Amino acid sequence: MKQIDVIIEKVEDVDFVVYPAEIEELCGYGATEEEAKADFLELVAEIGDQFEDADGQVIDWENVEIVYQRVNC
């Protein structure tokens, strides 16, 4: 199973943002970490198959282990 590091970052203008370290364009936002994670996972379900990993392979999100890492929290 592939592991993808996902950053949870506290930012001033939107409270929290959640995004994969290698795909910063795929972001979830929320007032809390949990809201941002939920928004991120909803986005992954909707359009996650449009993104490739660092090796150029389309990411199979159903077979990915997401590892959250907190930054600036």
Secondary structure, DSSP 4 states (H G I P E B T S, - for coil): -EEEEEEEEEETTTEEEEEETT-TTS-EEESSHHHHHHHHHHHHHHHGGG-B-TTSPBP-GGGEEEEEEEE--
